[in-house]
């Protein structure tokens, strides 16, 4: 019996150390992109995939919005930011939405959205920005793995926390993001009523998905590299979707204490480990990679998550 209190004390000590370190370590670049001004984006009509040419026009409108943000960043003297936006305005970027303010938000399409019968929405974790090449390349790799009749949407729709920050250990950013994600997914489901929708939620993005879970009309909810969700069990997410969880054997997130503490200033930590039997998700093989390797081309987790998106059981689940 004595070992349990010691275990609890150890977890609390580890979490306290993590938070103390996150507060003490300055966030590199925190005053960068978020401080660069950008125009207020023009309102967009509700997403429609039924009207020929409407999606093409939407892409063109968002390229114009990106160019306007680029010009403002250049005038502000942030030429690095301007270069990122200049690349985003290229024809190879198909944006469903874009907002350059407060660090930037975007939703980018990979694959044939109009003809898709299976659609995956990627929800990223901490330190994902408009210039995060890994996020975009991972979306492209997943779409290639899925093949014809599919689309992958890279949803950067919220202000992601820095990995080394107190915000990454608390649910505040996820609570801000959840209604935005739910609204987007409902709009997508209305525009593509015959498509099978799956959310793939990485790291802190799994906290976002968990906050929105009861409002998401999706077939599957995939939590990978997750620190926890804030819920004690998958059933507590109150979703009809099948909840999946996976973690690479070399992912440092496994060492984050799986506790949830109620403090004066709010909740700290995200509770039950999603790959544990206690959580009750369907666990899939996520290979031997690290925290940033899940969407690496040819990897075990990429293949298994593609199978989940396609409505098939992953290998060795």
N, C-alpha and C positions, 0 to 999 in steps of 0.2 A: 504493500500500500504506500510505503514511503517514497517509492520511485516515481509515482504519479505526480505528487507535488513538486518533486525536484525537476521532473520533465516540464511541468508547466512553468516553473520559475525560469528554466533555461530558455524556453521559447519566448517568454516575455523579455528576458535579458537580451536575447538576440534581436528581437524586434526593436527594442529601445535603442540598441546600438546602431541598427540600420537607419532608424529615423534620425538619430543624432548625427550620423555621418551625412545623411542626405541634406540636413539643414546646414551643416557646417561647410559642405563642399559647394563652392559657387557654381552656378549653372552657366557653362560656356555658351556664349551667344544668346543668352536669354533676352538681352535688350536689342538684338539684331533685327531679324525679319519682322517681329511684332511691332517694332517702332517705325517701320518704313510705311509712309502713307500710301494709300491706294484709293481709287475711285469707288463710290458706292455702285455696286453692279445694278444694271437695269433688271427689272423683274422679268421672270420667264413664265411663259404659259405652262400649265400642267403638262407633264411628260405624256407624249402620245407617240405610239409606234405604228398606228394604223394609217396615218395620213402620209402618202408618199412625199418625200422631200422635207418633211417637217424636222426629222432628226438631223439631217444635213444642215438645215438652216440654224438649228440650235447649236451645232458644233461651230458654225461660222460666227454666230453671235458671241459665243464664249471666247473664241480666238480674238475677236475685237476687244473684249473685256480684258484679256490677258495683255494685249498690246498697250492698252490704255494704262494698265498698272505698270507695265515695263517703262513707259515714258515717264510716269510719275516717280518711279524708283530711281531712274537715271537722273532726273532733275534734282532729286533729293541727295544725290551723290553716292547712292549705294549701287555701284556698278556690278557687283557680284550678284545682287538680287535681280538687277535688270537682266543680266545674262541668263539666269535661271528662267525668268519669265519669257525671254526671247526664244529660248528653246521650247518652252511649253506652247508657244504660239505656232509651232510648226504643224504641217499637215498630218504628221504621224501621231499627233495628240488629238484625241476625240473626247472633248469634255462635255459632260452633261450639265455641269455647273462649275462656276468659278467665282471666288471672292478673294481679292488680294489683301483685304484688311486683316489686321490682328494676326499676322503671321501667314495667313492664306488658308483657303479651303478649296477643295476641288473633288470632283467625281469623274474618273476617267474610265472609258470603255475599251475593253480588249475583246475582239471577236465580233460576231454578228448579232447585235442586240435585237434587231428587228426579227430575225428568223430563229432566235434562240428558244429552245425548249428546256434548257437547263441554264440557270443563271446563278453565279456565285458572287457574293458581295464580300470583299475583304475589308475587315475593320482593323486598322493597325494599332500598335501600342505606342509606348513612349518614344520620344525623339524622332518621330516621323514628321517630315516637313515636305514642302513642295519640291525641294531639290533632293529628296531621298530616293536615290537610284534603285536601291534594293527593293523598295516597296513596288515600284513600277515594274522592275524586271521580274519580280516574283509573280505579279499578276499576269504578265505575259507568259511566263513559264507554265503557270496553271492552265491558262487558256489553250496553250499548245498541247498540253497533256490531255485536256478534255476533248479537243478536236472539234469537228463540225457540229453545227447546231447548238453552240454554247456561247456564252459571254461571261466575262469576268469584269466586275466593276470595282475599281480601287477607290474606296470611299474614305477620303480624308476630310471628314465633315466636322471635325472638332479640334479644339486646342489641346494637342497631346502634351502630357507632362514630360519634363526632362527625367531621364532615368535616375539621376542622382539629385532627387528633390523630394521634399515632403509631399508634394502633390501626387507622386507616384505611389505613395503608401496609403492614400486616403481616397474615398469615393467621389470627391467633389467634382473633378473634371468629368467623370463618368455620368454623374447626375446631370451635368450641363448638356452632355452629348446625347443622352438616351432619347429625349423627345425629338431631337433632330434626326437621329438614325431611324426611329420609328416612323416619322413622317415620310422620310425618303423611301423606306421599304414599302410602306402602304401605297405610295404613289407608283412605285415600280410594279407592285402586284396588280394594281388597277390597269396599268398600261400593258402588262404582259400576263393576262389572266391564265393562259395555258402553260406558262413556264413553271418549272419546278425551281423554287428559290431556296438557296442555302446560304447561311452566314458563316464565314470563316473568321474567327476572332483571335487575334494574336496578342499575347502578353496582356498589357493593360487594356487592350481592346476587348478582352474577354469580360472585363468588369463593365465596360460600356454595354456590351451585348446582354449581359445578365440584367443590368438595370432596365433595359428595354424589352426583355424577353416576352413579357406578357402582352406586348402590343405588336409583335412581329408575326405577320402571316407567312411563315417559312416552314419548309419541310424538315430542315436540319439546322442545328446550331452546333458548330464545331469550335471547341475551346482548345487552343494549342499554345504551349509555352506559357500557361496561365499561372499567375500568382495566387489564384483563388477568385471567387466571384462576388463575395459578400453573402452568398447563400450557403446554408449548411448542407443542403442536399439539392440534387438536380430537380427533384419534385417541387422544391420551394420556388423555382423560377416561374412556375405557373404557365408553362408553355406546352402546346400540343406537339411541338417539334421534337424529333429525336435529338437528344443531347449527347454529343460525342466529346471525348477528351483524349489528348495525346501529348506526350512530352519526350523529347529526345534524351537519351541517356547522358549526354554531355551538356545538357542545358543547366546553366547556373541558377535558373529560377527555382530549381528543386530545393535549393538551400535557403530560400526565403521562408521564414517562420510562418506556418499556416495557422495563424491566430487572428482573432478579431476582438479588439479592445474598445470599449466605450469610455472615452475620456471627456473631460470638460469641453474641449474644443471640437469634439465630434468623434467619428469612428476612425480606427487605425487598424490597418491590415484587412485581409480579405477572406479569412476563415478557411474552411475545409479545402484540402487539396483536391482539385477536380479529377485527378487520375486515381484517387484512393477509392477503395470499395465503399467507404462510408458515404461518399458523394453520390454514387449510383449512376454515373454516366456510363455510356458504352465506350470502353477504352480501345483505342486503335494503336497499332504499332507505328511509332513516330521515329524509328531508326536510332542511330547513334550520334546524331549531329548535335550542334549547339543551338543557342537561342535564336540565331539569325539564319539557320540552315533549313528551315521547314519547307521553303518553296524553291530550294535549289534544284535545278534541272536534273532529272534522273534519280532523285532521292526517294527513299522509302516513304517519308511523310507526304511528299508531293503526289506520288502515285496513289496512296491510300486516301488522301483528301479528295483527289479527283474521282475516285470510286464512290465516295460518299456523296459528292455533288451529283453524280450520275444516278444515284439511288441504288447503288450496289454496296454489298458489304465489303469493307476493306480486307486485304489479305492479312491473315494471322491476327484478326481482331480478338 
